[in-house]
Amino acid sequence: MSVRLEAAVVDDLESLVGLVREYYQYDGHRFVESKACDALAGLLRDGELGRVWVFRDGSQAVGYLALAFGYSIEYGGRDAFVDEFFLREAYRGQGLGTRALETAAVEARKAGVRAIHLEAVRGNERALALYRRNGFVEHERYLLTRLLGEG
């Protein structure tokens, strides 16, 4: 299997939204197509917001990683969050996750990012093992979210 990891472009939007749908179904998140489409389009159009990569097997998109930029006093400046990361089941366990995380780290460094954060669903031990192998560490903190409306 020759899977490529490429920077996503606006033309990838439709296939990326399909992958987001699959990811949300897998992880049990509520999927709203228009919301996913708008958010991805914004990220793909504005490189100051972050980056998106897509895994391709031939011409078929089989996974993606989205990295969103932020800023942190604690970490000394620009930081980033692996907002979403998904690979179809048949492509897991082949080193592709490590390749994506390393690509994100290299490109983040080029963009001046000093730290990358991510989250994992509790109980997803396979994902946690991947993240730990790739240098991510857990903190004695909670990730809390406050929604500011659906607008």
C-alpha positions as CSV (number, residue, x, y, z in Angstrom):
1,M,0.0,0.0,0.0
2,S,1.5,3.3,-1.1
3,V,-0.2,6.0,1.0
4,R,0.8,9.6,0.5
5,L,0.4,12.4,3.0
6,E,-0.2,15.7,1.2
7,A,-1.1,19.3,2.2
8,A,-4.8,19.6,1.7
9,V,-6.2,22.3,-0.6
10,V,-9.7,23.8,-1.1
11,D,-10.4,21.2,-3.8
12,D,-10.2,18.5,-1.1
13,L,-13.1,20.0,0.8
14,E,-15.7,17.4,-0.2
15,S,-13.6,14.4,0.5
16,L,-12.4,15.9,3.8
17,V,-16.0,16.5,4.9
18,G,-16.8,12.9,4.2
19,L,-13.9,11.8,6.3
20,V,-15.0,14.1,9.1
21,R,-18.4,12.4,9.0
22,E,-16.7,9.0,9.3
23,Y,-14.5,10.2,12.2
24,Y,-17.5,11.7,14.1
25,Q,-19.4,8.5,13.7
26,Y,-16.4,6.5,14.9
27,D,-15.8,8.7,18.0
28,G,-19.5,9.3,18.7
29,H,-19.5,13.1,18.0
30,R,-22.5,14.9,16.6
31,F,-21.9,15.7,12.9
32,V,-23.4,18.8,11.2
33,E,-22.3,18.9,7.6
34,S,-22.6,22.6,7.1
35,K,-20.6,23.4,10.2
36,A,-17.8,20.9,9.3
37,C,-17.8,22.3,5.7
38,D,-17.6,25.9,6.8
39,A,-14.9,25.3,9.4
40,L,-12.7,23.2,7.1
41,A,-13.1,25.7,4.2
42,G,-11.9,28.5,6.5
43,L,-8.9,26.5,7.6
44,L,-8.0,25.5,4.0
45,R,-8.3,29.1,2.8
46,D,-6.4,30.8,5.5
47,G,-2.9,29.5,6.3
48,E,-2.7,31.8,9.4
49,L,-5.3,29.6,11.1
50,G,-3.5,26.3,10.7
51,R,-2.9,23.4,8.3
52,V,-4.7,20.3,7.0
53,W,-3.1,17.2,5.5
54,V,-4.8,14.4,3.7
55,F,-3.8,10.8,3.4
56,R,-4.3,9.4,-0.1
57,D,-4.3,5.8,-1.4
58,G,-4.2,6.4,-5.1
59,S,-6.8,9.1,-5.7
60,Q,-8.9,8.1,-2.6
61,A,-8.7,10.2,0.6
62,V,-8.4,7.8,3.5
63,G,-7.5,10.1,6.4
64,Y,-6.6,13.6,7.5
65,L,-5.0,15.6,10.2
66,A,-6.0,19.2,11.0
67,L,-3.7,21.5,13.0
68,A,-5.1,24.8,14.3
69,F,-2.9,27.6,15.5
70,G,-3.2,29.5,18.8
71,Y,-1.1,31.4,21.3
72,S,0.1,30.5,24.8
73,I,1.9,32.6,27.4
74,E,2.7,29.3,29.2
75,Y,4.4,27.8,26.2
76,G,6.1,31.1,25.1
77,G,4.2,32.1,22.1
78,R,2.5,30.4,19.2
79,D,1.1,27.0,19.9
80,A,-1.1,24.6,17.9
81,F,-3.8,22.0,18.6
82,V,-4.2,18.8,16.6
83,D,-7.9,19.5,16.2
84,E,-8.8,16.4,14.4
85,F,-6.9,13.3,13.3
86,F,-8.5,10.3,11.6
87,L,-7.4,7.3,9.5
88,R,-9.8,4.7,8.2
89,E,-9.4,1.4,10.1
90,A,-7.7,-0.5,7.3
91,Y,-4.8,2.1,7.3
92,R,-4.1,2.1,11.1
93,G,-1.1,0.4,12.6
94,Q,1.2,1.0,9.5
95,G,3.2,4.0,10.8
96,L,1.0,6.5,9.0
97,G,0.0,8.2,12.3
98,T,3.6,8.7,13.2
99,R,4.3,10.1,9.8
100,A,1.4,12.6,10.1
101,L,2.4,13.7,13.6
102,E,6.0,14.2,12.5
103,T,4.9,16.2,9.4
104,A,2.7,18.4,11.6
105,A,5.6,19.0,14.0
106,V,8.0,19.9,11.2
107,E,5.6,22.3,9.6
108,A,4.5,23.7,12.9
109,R,8.1,24.5,13.8
110,K,8.5,26.3,10.4
111,A,5.4,28.4,11.4
112,G,6.9,29.4,14.8
113,V,4.9,27.0,16.9
114,R,6.5,26.2,20.3
115,A,4.1,23.5,21.5
116,I,1.5,21.1,20.0
117,H,-1.4,19.9,22.0
118,L,-4.1,17.3,21.3
119,E,-6.9,15.4,23.0
120,A,-8.0,11.8,22.8
121,V,-11.3,10.2,23.8
122,R,-11.0,8.4,27.1
123,G,-10.6,4.7,26.6
124,N,-9.0,5.0,23.1
125,E,-5.8,3.3,24.3
126,R,-4.6,2.7,20.8
127,A,-4.6,6.4,20.0
128,L,-3.0,7.2,23.4
129,A,-0.2,4.8,22.8
130,L,0.5,6.4,19.4
131,Y,0.5,9.9,20.9
132,R,2.8,8.8,23.8
133,R,5.2,7.2,21.4
134,N,5.4,10.5,19.5
135,G,6.3,12.6,22.5
136,F,3.0,13.8,23.8
137,V,2.6,13.7,27.6
138,E,-0.5,13.9,29.8
139,H,-1.1,16.7,32.3
140,E,-3.0,16.8,35.5
141,R,-5.5,19.1,33.9
142,Y,-9.0,19.0,32.4
143,L,-9.9,20.1,29.0
144,L,-13.0,22.2,29.4
145,T,-15.1,23.8,26.7
146,R,-17.7,26.5,26.7
147,L,-19.8,26.8,23.5
148,L,-20.5,30.4,22.5
149,G,-23.5,29.7,20.3
150,E,-24.0,27.9,17.0
151,G,-23.7,31.1,14.9
